[in-house]
Amino acid sequence: MKIGDACDGHAALRKIRVVTQTAPVGALRGAVALPARPAPPAQSQSGHYRAYKPRPFPREERDSVTLLFGGLHWRAEHLMQAAMENLGYRVQVLPTATRADLLTGREVADIGQCCPTSFTTGNLANFLREQTARIGAQRVAQEYVYVTAGACGACRFGQYHQSYELALRNVGLDSLRMFLLAQNELDQGAAQGGGLELNLPFTLGAVWAVLLADVIQDLEYQSRPYEKIPGQTELVTQEAVAYLCEVLRARPGRGARWGAQWGAAAWHLSTGYFVRALREVRRRYDTIELDRLRVKPVVKLTGEFYLQTVEGDPNYNIHRWLEAEGAEVYPAAVAVWLDYLLRFAGQEFEERIGIERGARLKYAGIRAGQGLLRWTYGRMRRALADVPRELPEQAELSRLAAPYFNARMSGGEGDMLIGKALWAHLGKKAHMTCELSPYACMPNTMSIGAMAAVLGKHPDLLYAPIEIKGDAEVHALSRCQMILTEAKKRAQHEYASVLERIGMTHDEVAAAVAARPELSRATYRVPHHGVVGTAANLALHVAKERQ
């Protein structure tokens, strides 16, 4: 097109007359009528946008109002529910999101959202629709309150609550109350009205529930692929989670006995209450007998927080699919994310030391909190015979990722995705890494792009980036399956090399394991001997014990 043609085009466009919908239809021939757009409730009479502000949740309504939440795997959700019930709240976990929720989320919320937003928004909307059909919209708005996490940064996660607000308006429940739990504040005080107190007892209960869920999940995933009695691990895990729920509901120190807010923190850090409970859980897992000489590749799951954590349709049931394909899954611990949040917050104050008053003290406080989190997680691991895997060091993850990704870049999991992939590969923690990323997720798009440079330097790193759209399962899983095939070959080759190194056959190793029944217990810790696979490490362990 020539410049003159473009000018003529612009001139032609200027001849089109535009009128508003208020003008009489057909009053001006050739005019284009703009569609009517009613102002949403979030706008004031002057047209200015007003951020969502829930109506008050009075303290006297706490006994009649149910808190709704969800978005994690079932172990963490049930344990968090128990921790909140301990404080006197009525709590209900939303059902696991399904494909139908994805479609509803696309229907009632903005179309530019990523699939985790669609799943969680649609999940909430469908639940509320069902309750509306049962008891009516007015009672639903009065009897339920939605509690969800909030964040900021270069990610749609910072706007999740706006998607929820839009969805609530579109399903006729814009009066339903919704409160945000900030990820970076231990004590947010009481929400408007005082019915929901986001204080230290509330936050610490949620964090301890997450840590308990993490160690149980890791023990479960290390046991199920090798169980001799199919289904036994699932049954024991359900019993263990139910038992820990009762432990959390019966947390001592409730009510006035808590004393000051920081007294709650001191109690959680000093008590042996949870350690004793986990020792009981260990006795239950002692009954599970494993055959760890089944050669399986270890697959480390990373990616966007929701997709790597949830179990179900939102991530194509990737955990169970990998197990069905013959892999041992290395699940993503939520504690790693909490550790990262503390590390990221500490970085900001570290840079201001010598410039901003109090920066050194704040940095030291955050590092202390980080150390206490890791120490608490370590106590829980030791109560389960150190079988659950230890947390990676954040400094090590940052160091590994530094040549490829700036540690100061926020959004998503930042440099952790690069760091975890290299940590798992170089440290012989997994045969392959599967990164789960939402369609068009900006933070994960950056990490996947950076991984191109990582793979150029480490071409032997098996990396399967899976883009989750919610409705493209065959394409995503077939991509993962190609990488998994190579991981299986590596696991078999690794085991064969170990047998050759120790001068034993598979049958000889199996006989040595059978002679020591404790080696088959789910709670027996097989030391890491510089190889990845469970079978290979067990063979090296048996050979070393024979020397």
N, C-alpha and C positions, 0 to 999 in steps of 0.2 A: 504494500500500500504506500502511495506517495504522501508526502506531507500535506499537499493540497487536498488530497482525498480525505485525509483525516480531519482537516479543518471543515470541509464540507459536511462530513459526518456529524461533527460537533454542532454545526449550525442547524442541521436537521433535527438533532435531539433537542435543541433549545426551542424548537417550534412546538414540541409536545407540551400541552398545558396540563399541569398537575393540580388537582383540587383535593380537598379533604372530604371524608365521608359525610360531613355535615352539610355539604352543598347539595342542592336538589339534584337527584340523579338525572342525567341527560341535559342538565342546564347548559353545559358547555360542550358542544360537539367536539369530539376528538380528544377530550380530556381523559386522563387515567386516574381512576378513583383508588386511593390507598385503602387497604383493608382496615377495619376498625380494630383497635388494640386496647382493650380495657386495662386500666392501670392496676397492677397487682397490689395486694394489701401492703406489701413492703414499701410502697411509695407513699409519700405524704401528699397532702392536697396541693402543695406547690410543685409536685412532680419529682422532688429529689428522692434518691434512693435512701432507704433506711434499713440498716442491718436487722436481721431477724432477732427478735427479742421475745422469749417465751413469757407467757403470763406466769404469775407467781405460783410456786408449789409450797403451800403452807405446811408447817410442821405437823399440824393436827390432821392433815390428810395422809400422812405417811402410812397409817395402818390400813387404809382403803385404796391406795394407789399402787399399781404394780410397775416396777421398773423393767423396761425391755432393753436387751442388748444382745449382741452376737458378733460374728465375724471371725472367730478363732476356731481351732479344732475343738472337738467335743470335750476333751479332758480339761483343757483350760477353762472353757465356758462353765462347765459344771462346778469346778473348784472355785471360780470367781463368784458364781452364784451363791455358793455356800458361805464364802467370806462376807458377802454383803448381807446375807440373811442373819449372820452372826451379829450384825450391827442393828438389826431390827427392821430391815427393809423387806418388802415383798418383791420378789425378783422372778422374772421369767426369761429364759433363753429363747431367742427366735430359732425356728427350725433351720437346718442347713439349707443354704440357697440351692435352687434348682434351675434347670433350663427355662422353666416357665417364669421364674423370677427375673431372669435376664431379659426376656421379652417384655415383661411388665415394666422393668426399669427403663427400657428404651422408649416405652410408650408414654410414661408419665413424667419423665425427667428430661433434662436437656440432652440433645443428640451428640454433643461433643464430648461426653464423658467416656472414661475408659471402662473396660468390662467389670472390674471390681466395683465401681460405683453403680453400674447397672444392676449387678447381682444384689448388692446390699440394699440399694434403693427399692428394687422390685421386691425383694424379700420382705422388707418392712411394709410396703404398700399392700402386698397380697395378704400378709397376716392381718393387717388392720381392716382390709375389706372383709375378710372372714369374720372378724369380731363385730364389725358393723352389721353384717347380716344377722348375727346372733343376738346382739343386745342393743343395736342402734348407734348412730354416730355420736349422739350427745353423751351417752355413757362411756363410749370408747375414749372420747376426748377428756372426760373427767377421770376415768379410772386407770389410764395408762400414761406413762412418761417414758420417752425414749432417751437413753443415755448412750453417747457415742464419743469416740476419740476425735480430737481436733488437732490440727497442725498448720504450719505455714511453710513457705519455701517454694521452690520451683517445681510444684507438683499439684495435680488436681486434688490431692488429698486435702489441701487447705480449703477447698471449696465443696467438700462432700456435704456439709450441712446445708449448703444452698440447694444442692440437688434434692436433698431430703425435703427441704421446705417447699420446693416446687412440686415434688411428688405429692406431698400432703395436701397442697392446694388442689391439685388435679384429681385427687380421690375424695375431695370434700371434707378433709380433716385438718384444715389449716389452723384450727385452734388447739390441736394436740401439742403438748409441751415437749420440747427437745432441749437437752442440756449437753454441753461439750465438756469432755474431760481432757484437759491439756496434757500433752505428753511430757512437757518440760517443767511441770510444777507439782511438787509433792503435796502442798497444802494450798488449795484454791479457796478455802473457806466455804461458807454456805451459799448455795444458789438462792436466787431471789425467793423469799418466802420462808427459807430455812428448812424445807422438807428434805432437801438433798444436801448433805454436808460432805464436800469433797476435801476432807481433811486427812491427816496422817493415818489414823486407824483405817479409813476407807482405802487410801492409796496403798498402804503397806499390806493390807489384806489381799488386794488385787495382785500386787507384786509377788507375794509369797505363794499365792495360788498359781501364778504363772511359773515360778521356779519349780514347784512341786510337779506341775504338769510336764515341764520340760524333761525332768529326770525320768519320770514314768514313761513318757513317750519314747525316749531314747532307749530305755531298757526293753520296751515292747518291740521296737523295730529291730533291735539286735537279736531278739528271741524268735519272733514269729517265722522268719524264713527257714529256721533250722529245727523247729519243734517236731518231735517224734509223734505226738498226738495232735492231729490237726484241730485247730480251734481252741486248744487249751490256753494259749497265750491271750487270746481275745477274752476268754472268760475270766482269767485271773486279773487282767487289766481292768475290766469292768468292776470286779469286786474291789480291787485296790482303789480305784477312783471313788467308788461309793463309800469306802471306809474313810478315805481322806476328806471327803465332803463332810462326813460326820465330825471328823477331827476339827475342821475349820469352823463348823457351826458351833462347836463347843469350845472355841477359843476362850481361855480364861481372861479375866481383866475387862470384860464387857461393861459398858455403862460407866457409872461413877468411879469404879475401881481403876479405870484407865488412868485417872489422874491427869496430869498435863499431857498435851499432845506429844511432846518429845518422850514422855514416859512410854508411849506405845512403841516408839522406835527402839528404845532401850530394851523393852521386853522382847520384841521380835528378834533382836540381834543376840540377846544373851540366853534365851530360853533353849532348853533341850526338848521342848514339846514336840516340834516337828521332826526332829531327828529320831525320837523314840517311835513316832508314827511310821516313819520310813523303814525302821528296822522291822516292824511288823509286816510291812509290805514286802520286805526282802524275804521274810519267812514264807510268804505266799508264793513268791516267784521261785523259791527253792524247789518247789514241787514240779517245776517244768523241766523236762529232760530234753536236751538238744543233741542234734547231730551236726556239729560244726564242721565236719569234713565234707559237707556238700559245697562244692566250689561255686561261688557266686561272685559276680562283680559288685563292688560297692559304689553306689551312685549318690553323690552329694547334691542335695537340692538347695538352690539359691534363687534369688529373684526378688520381685516386688513383694512387699511384706504380706499382703493378704493372700496372694496366690501361692506363696511358698508355705503358708501356715495352715490354710483351710484344707479340709479333706472332703472332696465331693465334686459335684458338677462344675463349680467355678474353675477348677484346674484340671478338668477331664479325669478326675479320680487318679491323678498321676502316681500317688503313693502306692495304691493297691495295684495299679496297672504295672508298675515296675516290678513289684513283687511277683505278680502273676507271670511276668516275662522272665523270671529267674534271677532277679537282682536283690541285693540287700540295700535298703534305702537308708541313707544318712539324713535324717530330717533336720529342718531348720529350727533351732531353739530360739524362742522369743527372748530369752535372756541375752543373747548376742546383740539383738536390736537395742535392748535397754542399755547394755554396755556401750554400744556405739553412740547412743544419744548423749550419754555422759561424756564420752570422749570428745564428741563434736562441740558440746557446750564448753568443755574445758579449753579447747583450742582457742576460742574467742578471748577468754580471759588471759590465757598464756601470752597472746600477742600484745596485750595491753599492760603487761607488767612493766613498771617503771614509767608508764604514761598516765594511767588511770589509778586514782587512789583506791585501795582495797582490792585491786585485781589479783594480787598475789594470794591474798587470803581466800578469795572466792575460788581461785584455781585450785588451791590446796584442799578446800572443802569438797570440790567436785571430784578430785582425785581420791579423796578419802571415801566418798560415797561409792565411787567405782570399785575401790578395793573391798569395801564391805559387801557389795553386791556379789563380787566374785568369791569372796570368802564364804558367804552364805550358800552359794551354789556348790562350792566345794564340800561344805559340811553335808549337804544333801547327797552328793555323789558318794561320799565315804560311807554314809548310812546304807547305801545300796552296793557296798563292796567295790566302789570305784568303777563299776561297770559302765554307767552312763559316761559319755565322752566329756572331756574337759572343755571349757570355753577357750576359743583362740584368743591370743593376746591382741588387743586392739592396736598396740604399737607395732606389732609384727605385721598385721594386716595393712596398716597404713604404709609401712616401709616397703612392703612388696608391691603395693599399688602405685607408689609415688612416681615411678618413671612413666606411668601411663595415665594417671588420673589425679587431679589436684584434690588434696584432702579437704580443702576449704569449700569445695563445691557442694552445695546442699541439694536436697531433693532426692526422694527415694532412699536407697541405702548408700548413696554416695560412693566413695571409693571402696566400700566393703565388698561389693560384688567382684571387683577385680582381685582384691586381696584374698578373699575366700577361695576363689578358683585357683590362684597360685599356691595358697597355703595348703589346700587339699592335694594338689598335684605334687609339689616339691616335698611336702612332709609325708607323702605316702599315706594319706588319709582316705583317698577314694580313687577308683579307677577312672571315673568320669564325673563331670559336673553338668547338671541340667539346670539351666537358668530359665525361670518362668517369668515372662514379661507380658504385661497387658498390651493389647494392640495400641500402638501410637503413644505409649508411655514415654514421656520425654526423658526422665532420669535413666530409665533402663535402656532407652535408645542410645544414650551417650555411653553407657557402660558396655553395651554390645559393640558399639563402634570402636571403643578403646580396646576391646578384646581382640580385634584384628591385629593390632600391634603386638599383643601378648602372644598370640598364636604364631606370629612371624618369628618371635624369639624362642618360643617353646612349642614347636610343631608337634611334639608328642603328647601334648595336653589334649585330652578328649573333652570336647566342649559342645553341648547341645543347647543352643538358645531356642526356646520354644515361645513363639508369640501366641498368646492366648486371646482369642476373639470370643470365646464362649460357644461358638457354633461351627468350629472348623476342626473337630476332634481328630478325624482320620488323617488330615494333612499334618497336624502337629505331632501326633503319636508316631506316625510313620517316619517322620524326620528323626525323632528321638530313637526309634528302633534301629535305624541305620548305625548310629553312634554306639548304641548298646551292644550291637553285634560285635563290634570291635572290642568293647570293654570285656565281653565274655571271653573272647580269644585271649586277651591279656591275662585275665584271671586264671584261665586254664594253663597258660604258658608259665605264669608265675608259680603256680602250685607244682607243676612238673619240674621246674628249675629248683625249687626248694627240696623236693624229694631227692633229686640228683645230688644236691649239695650235702644233704645229711646222710645219704647212703641208705635210705629206707624206702620200702614200697608203700603204697597206699594201705594195703592190708596190714602191714606191720604197724603203721601209725594207728590204724583203727583198733588193732589189738591192744596197743599200749594205752589208748584212751579208754577202752572197755575195762581194762584192769584197774583204772582209777575213776570210779563213778563220779567223784567231785568235778572232774573235767567236763562232764556233760550237764552240770547244773546251769541254769540260766544266770545265776548270780556268781558264777566263777569268772573272774577277770583273766582273760588271756592277754598276757603282755604284748606290747607292740615291738616286733623284732625287725623293723626296717622294711617290711613288705606291707602290702595293702590288704589282701584278702584274709578273711577270718580263718579259712582252712589252712592257708600258708603260714599264718602266725601260730596256729595251734600245732602244726607239724614241727615248726622250729622250737616251740616251747617244749614239746614232748622230747625232742632230740636233746635239748639242753638239759632237761631233767634227768635223762638217762646217763649223762656223762659223769 
